[in-house]
Amino acid sequence: MNQTNPKKMKILDDQEAFYFHTSIGNYTGHKAHSLKEFEHELFKVDLESLEFHLFREDFENWIRFSLKEEALAKKVEALRKQEVTGKLLRNWLYTHIRQHRKILNKPCKSSATSKATLKNKNFRQRAPAHSS
């Protein structure tokens, strides 16, 4: 039996949502409550906003502390340290967030199912060949 990965369902309330700005106090009107929304907003906001947030460490902190996605936060941190800007920044964020979401959307196998699958595989490997 497959179970939904609980992380893929992470949708934050307005208080924890990510609000895109171009500078301090200049809200763009765009926000994201989840990685899925964040991915969609990447192409709606100006590059100036993406660069502003990347270099302030806003993306990695939101991903790390609000979404609890440490692996993705570390990738964004590495991107920041490389000082990527412009369209390359937008494309990198889109690609890696989309890839991360695909991993989260994969169904989890329950431990009972995994044990049964393993048992069946072991049985097939040990089953003697029948001769005719």
Secondary structure, 3 states (H helix, E strand, C coil): CEECCHHHHCCCCCCCCEEEEEECCEEEEEEECCHHHHHHHCCCCCHHHHHHHHHCCHHHHHHHHHCCCHHHHHHHHHHHHCCCCHHHHHHHHHHHHHHHHHHHHCCEECHHHHHHHHHHHHHHHHCCCCCC
